[in-house]
């Protein structure tokens, strides 16, 4: 009983101290939460049309039933070179969606046994995508030449094969040294003297084919000028 009487005042003091500290903590928390700025609700930004699904695989309904659809010219290499990498990335997906839509239109025209309206649109889109690949490859090659000095994507060098042709040999890592590698030692990066005659014949054949192709092109132009003389007069004027 005596111990309980002694401890009762201490427990009352501790209870009062705990209540005071809890009130102080609650007051501090309320003051700190009042300083916190509330962030308004936000949504992800997207540029796609709302409520559009498989409709994007089909042409504009205004063009349905038309035999000709107006379209612009394909992108040239000069125009694409002036674009930034971000613009090329966006333009690639625009062309990709356009190509998928035109392929759907082409397949639907085949199913109905009807001619595709303005089929040259698909060719323009494919040419634009090929030229974009060319521009991106040019930038990658220029960056690689600036950083590493390598002409190709994988390091290597120009060498002769056993037929005297100039080839690009790509360097590779081998698990064993080159002088112990029988597979590597079987490769020949030189040609014998008796191959030089065939190299000259191959070069002669290549130049002859180029000359014949040039002559065929000139003869074709002459035939067209004879067949359509009014076009020749317009071109000269």
MIKEKE-121875 format. One record per residue (C-alpha): residue number from 1; residue in three letters; x, y, z. Coordinates in Angstrom, 1 decimal, m for minus. Example, Ala and Ser with C-alpha at 12.3 -4.5 7.8 and 13.67 -1.06 7.14 Angstrom:
// MIKEKE-121875
SITE     k     r        x        y        z
SITE     1   ala     12.3     m4.5      7.8
SITE     2   ser     13.7     m1.1      7.1
//
This chain:
// MIKEKE-121875
SITE     k     r        x        y        z
SITE     1   unk      0.0      0.0      0.0
SITE     2   unk      2.8      2.3      0.9
SITE     3   unk      4.5      1.7     m2.5
SITE     4   unk      1.2      2.4     m4.4
SITE     5   unk      0.8      5.6     m2.5
SITE     6   unk      4.3      6.7     m3.4
SITE     7   unk      4.0      5.8     m7.2
SITE     8   unk      0.6      7.4     m7.7
SITE     9   unk      1.9     11.0     m7.8
SITE    10   unk      4.6     10.0    m10.3
SITE    11   unk      2.1      8.3    m12.6
SITE    12   unk     m0.1     11.4    m12.5
SITE    13   unk      2.9     13.6    m13.5
SITE    14   unk      3.9     11.3    m16.3
SITE    15   unk      0.3     11.3    m17.6
SITE    16   unk      0.2     15.1    m17.7
SITE    17   unk      3.5     15.3    m19.4
SITE    18   unk      2.4     12.8    m22.1
SITE    19   unk     m0.8     14.7    m22.7
SITE    20   unk      1.1     17.9    m23.1
SITE    21   unk      3.6     16.4    m25.5
SITE    22   unk      0.9     14.9    m27.6
SITE    23   unk     m0.9     18.3    m27.8
SITE    24   unk      2.4     20.0    m28.8
SITE    25   unk      3.0     17.4    m31.5
SITE    26   unk     m0.5     17.7    m32.9
SITE    27   unk     m0.1     21.5    m33.0
SITE    28   unk      3.3     21.3    m34.8
SITE    29   unk      1.9     18.8    m37.4
SITE    30   unk     m1.1     21.0    m38.1
SITE    31   unk      1.2     24.0    m38.6
SITE    32   unk      3.5     22.1    m41.0
SITE    33   unk      0.6     20.7    m43.0
SITE    34   unk     m0.8     24.1    m43.5
SITE    35   unk      2.5     25.2    m45.2
SITE    36   unk      2.4     22.3    m47.7
SITE    37   unk      1.2     23.4    m51.1
SITE    38   unk     m1.5     21.2    m52.6
SITE    39   unk     m0.7     19.9    m56.1
SITE    40   unk     m3.7     20.1    m58.4
SITE    41   unk     m4.8     16.8    m60.1
SITE    42   unk     m3.1     16.3    m63.5
SITE    43   unk     m3.5     13.9    m66.4
SITE    44   unk     m1.0     12.5    m68.9
SITE    45   unk     m0.7     14.6    m72.0
SITE    46   unk     m1.2     12.8    m75.3
SITE    47   unk     m1.7     14.0    m78.8
SITE    48   unk     m3.9     11.2    m80.1
SITE    49   unk     m7.5     11.8    m81.0
SITE    50   unk     m9.9     10.8    m78.3
SITE    51   unk    m12.1      7.7    m78.8
SITE    52   unk    m10.3      6.6    m81.9
SITE    53   unk     m9.6      2.9    m82.3
SITE    54   unk     m9.5      0.8    m85.4
SITE    55   unk    m10.8      3.8    m87.4
SITE    56   unk     m7.2      5.0    m87.7
SITE    57   unk     m6.5      2.1    m90.0
SITE    58   unk     m8.9      3.4    m92.5
SITE    59   unk     m8.9      6.5    m94.7
SITE    60   unk    m10.9      9.6    m94.1
SITE    61   unk    m14.6      8.9    m94.8
SITE    62   unk    m14.6     11.9    m97.1
SITE    63   unk    m12.3      9.9    m99.4
SITE    64   unk    m14.4      6.8    m99.5
SITE    65   unk    m15.6      6.0   m103.0
SITE    66   unk    m13.2      8.5   m104.6
SITE    67   unk    m10.9      7.5   m107.5
SITE    68   unk     m8.3     10.1   m106.8
SITE    69   unk     m7.1     11.6   m103.5
SITE    70   unk     m5.0     14.7   m103.3
SITE    71   unk     m1.7     14.2   m101.6
SITE    72   unk      1.6     16.1   m101.2
SITE    73   unk      5.0     15.1   m102.4
SITE    74   unk      7.3     12.8   m100.5
SITE    75   unk      9.9     14.1    m98.1
SITE    76   unk     13.3     14.8    m99.7
SITE    77   unk     16.7     14.1    m98.2
SITE    78   unk     17.4     17.8    m98.0
SITE    79   unk     14.3     18.5    m96.1
SITE    80   unk     14.9     15.7    m93.6
SITE    81   unk     18.4     16.8    m93.0
SITE    82   unk     17.1     20.1    m91.6
SITE    83   unk     15.0     18.3    m89.0
SITE    84   unk     16.1     17.6    m85.5
SITE    85   unk     16.2     14.1    m84.1
SITE    86   unk     13.1     14.7    m82.1
SITE    87   unk     11.2     15.9    m85.2
SITE    88   unk     12.4     12.9    m87.1
SITE    89   unk     11.2     10.6    m84.4
SITE    90   unk      7.7     12.2    m84.5
SITE    91   unk      7.6     12.2    m88.3
SITE    92   unk      8.6      8.5    m88.4
SITE    93   unk      5.5      7.5    m86.4
SITE    94   unk      3.3      9.8    m88.5
SITE    95   unk      4.5      8.0    m91.7
SITE    96   unk      4.2      4.6    m90.0
SITE    97   unk      0.5      5.3    m89.2
SITE    98   unk      0.0      6.6    m92.7
SITE    99   unk      1.6      3.5    m94.3
SITE   100   unk     m0.5      1.1    m92.1
SITE   101   unk     m3.6      3.0    m93.2
SITE   102   unk     m2.7      2.8    m96.9
SITE   103   unk     m1.9     m0.9    m96.6
SITE   104   unk     m5.3     m1.4    m95.1
SITE   105   unk     m6.9      0.5    m98.0
SITE   106   unk     m4.9     m1.5   m100.5
SITE   107   unk     m6.0     m4.8    m99.0
SITE   108   unk     m9.6     m3.7    m98.9
SITE   109   unk     m9.5     m2.6   m102.5
SITE   110   unk     m8.1     m6.1   m103.5
SITE   111   unk    m10.9     m7.8   m101.5
SITE   112   unk    m13.5     m5.8   m103.4
SITE   113   unk    m11.7     m6.2   m106.7
SITE   114   unk    m11.5     m2.4   m107.1
SITE   115   unk     m8.6     m0.1   m108.0
SITE   116   unk     m7.0      1.6   m105.0
SITE   117   unk     m7.6      5.3   m105.0
SITE   118   unk     m4.3      7.1   m105.7
SITE   119   unk     m1.9      4.2   m105.1
SITE   120   unk      1.1      6.5   m105.5
SITE   121   unk      0.5      7.7   m101.9
SITE   122   unk      1.9      4.4   m100.6
SITE   123   unk      5.0      4.8   m102.7
SITE   124   unk      5.6      8.3   m101.5
SITE   125   unk      5.3      7.2    m97.8
SITE   126   unk      7.8      4.3    m98.4
SITE   127   unk     10.3      6.6   m100.1
SITE   128   unk     10.0      9.1    m97.3
SITE   129   unk     10.8      6.4    m94.7
SITE   130   unk     13.7      5.1    m96.8
SITE   131   unk     15.2      8.6    m97.0
SITE   132   unk     14.7      9.1    m93.3
SITE   133   unk     16.6      5.9    m92.6
SITE   134   unk     19.4      7.3    m94.9
SITE   135   unk     19.5     10.6    m92.9
SITE   136   unk     19.6      8.8    m89.6
SITE   137   unk     22.4      6.5    m90.8
SITE   138   unk     24.4      9.6    m92.0
SITE   139   unk     24.2     11.1    m88.6
SITE   140   unk     25.2      7.9    m86.9
SITE   141   unk     28.2      7.5    m89.2
SITE   142   unk     29.2     11.2    m88.7
SITE   143   unk     29.0     10.8    m84.9
SITE   144   unk     31.0      7.5    m85.0
SITE   145   unk     33.7      9.1    m87.2
SITE   146   unk     33.9     12.0    m84.8
SITE   147   unk     34.2      9.8    m81.7
SITE   148   unk     36.1      6.8    m82.8
SITE   149   unk     37.4      7.5    m86.3
SITE   150   unk     35.8      4.3    m87.6
SITE   151   unk     34.1      4.3    m91.0
SITE   152   unk     31.9      1.3    m90.3
SITE   153   unk     29.7      0.4    m87.4
SITE   154   unk     32.0     m2.4    m86.4
SITE   155   unk     35.8     m1.9    m86.4
SITE   156   unk     37.7     m3.4    m89.2
SITE   157   unk     39.7     m2.6    m92.3
SITE   158   unk     39.6     m3.0    m96.1
SITE   159   unk     41.3     m6.2    m97.3
SITE   160   unk     41.7     m8.3   m100.4
SITE   161   unk     40.1    m11.7   m100.6
SITE   162   unk     41.5    m14.7   m102.5
SITE   163   unk     39.8    m13.6   m105.7
SITE   164   unk     41.3    m10.1   m105.6
SITE   165   unk     38.1     m8.3   m104.5
SITE   166   unk     38.2     m5.5   m102.0
SITE   167   unk     36.1     m6.5    m98.9
SITE   168   unk     35.5     m5.0    m95.5
SITE   169   unk     36.9     m7.4    m92.9
SITE   170   unk     35.3     m7.0    m89.5
SITE   171   unk     37.5     m7.5    m86.4
SITE   172   unk     36.2    m10.1    m84.0
SITE   173   unk     37.4    m11.4    m80.7
SITE   174   unk     38.7    m15.0    m80.6
SITE   175   unk     39.0    m17.2    m77.4
SITE   176   unk     42.5    m18.3    m78.4
SITE   177   unk     45.5    m16.4    m79.8
SITE   178   unk     45.6    m15.9    m83.6
SITE   179   unk     48.7    m18.0    m84.1
SITE   180   unk     47.0    m20.9    m82.4
SITE   181   unk     43.7    m20.5    m84.2
SITE   182   unk     43.6    m22.9    m87.2
SITE   183   unk     40.3    m21.5    m88.4
SITE   184   unk     41.7    m18.0    m88.6
SITE   185   unk     44.9    m19.2    m90.2
SITE   186   unk     43.0    m20.8    m93.0
SITE   187   unk     41.7    m17.4    m94.2
SITE   188   unk     43.7    m15.7    m97.0
SITE   189   unk     43.8    m12.0    m97.3
SITE   190   unk     45.9    m11.9   m100.5
SITE   191   unk     45.5    m13.2   m104.1
SITE   192   unk     48.0    m14.8   m106.5
SITE   193   unk     49.3    m13.1   m109.6
SITE   194   unk     47.3    m15.4   m112.0
SITE   195   unk     44.1    m13.8   m110.6
SITE   196   unk     45.0    m10.3   m111.9
SITE   197   unk     43.9    m11.3   m115.4
SITE   198   unk     40.4    m12.2   m114.2
SITE   199   unk     40.2     m9.0   m112.2
SITE   200   unk     40.8     m7.0   m115.4
SITE   201   unk     38.2     m9.0   m117.2
SITE   202   unk     35.7     m8.4   m114.3
SITE   203   unk     36.4     m4.7   m114.4
SITE   204   unk     36.0     m4.6   m118.2
SITE   205   unk     32.7     m6.4   m117.9
SITE   206   unk     31.5     m3.9   m115.4
SITE   207   unk     32.5     m0.9   m117.5
SITE   208   unk     30.8     m2.5   m120.6
SITE   209   unk     27.6     m2.9   m118.7
SITE   210   unk     27.7      0.7   m117.6
SITE   211   unk     28.2      1.9   m121.1
SITE   212   unk     25.4     m0.3   m122.5
SITE   213   unk     23.0      1.0   m119.9
SITE   214   unk     23.9      4.6   m120.7
SITE   215   unk     23.3      3.9   m124.4
SITE   216   unk     20.0      2.3   m123.7
SITE   217   unk     18.9      5.3   m121.7
SITE   218   unk     19.9      7.7   m124.6
SITE   219   unk     18.0      5.5   m127.2
SITE   220   unk     15.0      5.4   m125.0
SITE   221   unk     14.9      9.2   m124.7
SITE   222   unk     15.3      9.6   m128.5
SITE   223   unk     12.4      7.2   m129.1
SITE   224   unk     10.2      9.2   m126.7
SITE   225   unk     11.1     12.5   m128.4
SITE   226   unk     10.2     11.1   m131.8
SITE   227   unk      6.9      9.7   m130.5
SITE   228   unk      6.0     12.9   m128.6
SITE   229   unk      7.7     15.9   m130.4
SITE   230   unk      5.4     18.4   m128.7
SITE   231   unk      7.0     17.5   m125.3
SITE   232   unk     10.4     18.2   m126.8
SITE   233   unk      9.4     21.7   m127.9
SITE   234   unk      8.0     22.5   m124.5
SITE   235   unk     11.2     21.3   m122.8
SITE   236   unk     13.3     23.5   m125.1
SITE   237   unk     11.1     26.5   m124.6
//
